[in-house]
Amino acid sequence: MEKELISIITPTYNREKTLIRVYDSLCKQSYKCIEWIVVDDGSRDKTKELISSLINQKNKPFPIKYVYQKNSGKHVAVNKGLEIAGGGYVGILDSDDALFDNALETLMGYWNAMTPQEKKEFKSVTGRVANAETGELIGPKNKLKLIDCSSLEARFVRKMGYEKWGLSRTEVMREFQSPNIEGLHFYPENITYDAIGRKYKERFVEDVVRKYYLNSSDSIIKNKRAVVKKIIIYGYIILMMYSIIFYTILKSFSNHLSGWQEMGFFQEEGYHIS
């Protein structure tokens, strides 16, 4: 049986020192039918030179696509990667992370075990993440080896808000791309995933697939200023979303009141709706 192509998208910004870790990780995969898409979000280091040298290798183990864009944010870079992805399945692998050697084969095993109809109901098969240095699992261990539910249920009901990584159907990710708003360099991933969760399920498995470099000098978790900024922006976006919803409801109610007034429902003396 011919294997499905997997597209691995790596959005990156000034990560020339850790990108080779991603590349080495993909080279070691037991599942070989992959392509690597590197979307450079306006890097000012030697990212372009590094990726160009890998592309120009004579016997590279998989195709590599490189795209450069002006600094616009990770969500825009992911959108760009999705546009050119050739695989039926896609994984978003950050530029400072790595996969365990059997990660892709493990996740595709779960996908291949589904019937065609079952596949249509799911967005992704999602595995666990472990600390690269200690091997310790990120988050508590689940009693169930396999859980089928939405990302919303996983996070809010089952309390599975810890780090995870999975392979998604490319068509689903394209259906729910993050908005490309000029000047907005950060868009919370959870907003997109929550929208997907209202339509599709995820299959959560206990297999460990991704390495998390918690203590890396390049780790985003060390950048406290960036984290605070993201929290503020996230809160602002949510506030604006609820403001729009509240305004829409208020506008609709006002229109109804005006219609009732014209129909003569409010004719008592001293009662007037402007």
Salt bridges, closest charged atoms under 4 A:
GLU35 OE1 - LYS65 NZ 3.12
ASP94 OD1 - LYS74 NZ 2.94
ASP96 OD2 - ARG15 NH1 3.32
ASP97 OD2 - ARG210 NH1 2.49
GLU121 OE1 - LYS201 NZ 3.41
ASP148 OD2 - ARG203 NH2 2.70
GLU153 OE2 - ARG158 NE 3.05
GLU163 OE1 - ARG210 NH2 2.41
GLU171 OE2 - ARG169 NH1 2.94
GLU175 OE2 - LYS199 NZ 2.58
GLU182 OE2 - LYS70 NZ 3.32
GLU189 OE2 - LYS74 NZ 2.83
ASP194 OD2 - ARG155 NH2 2.83
GLU206 OE2 - ARG128 NH1 2.98
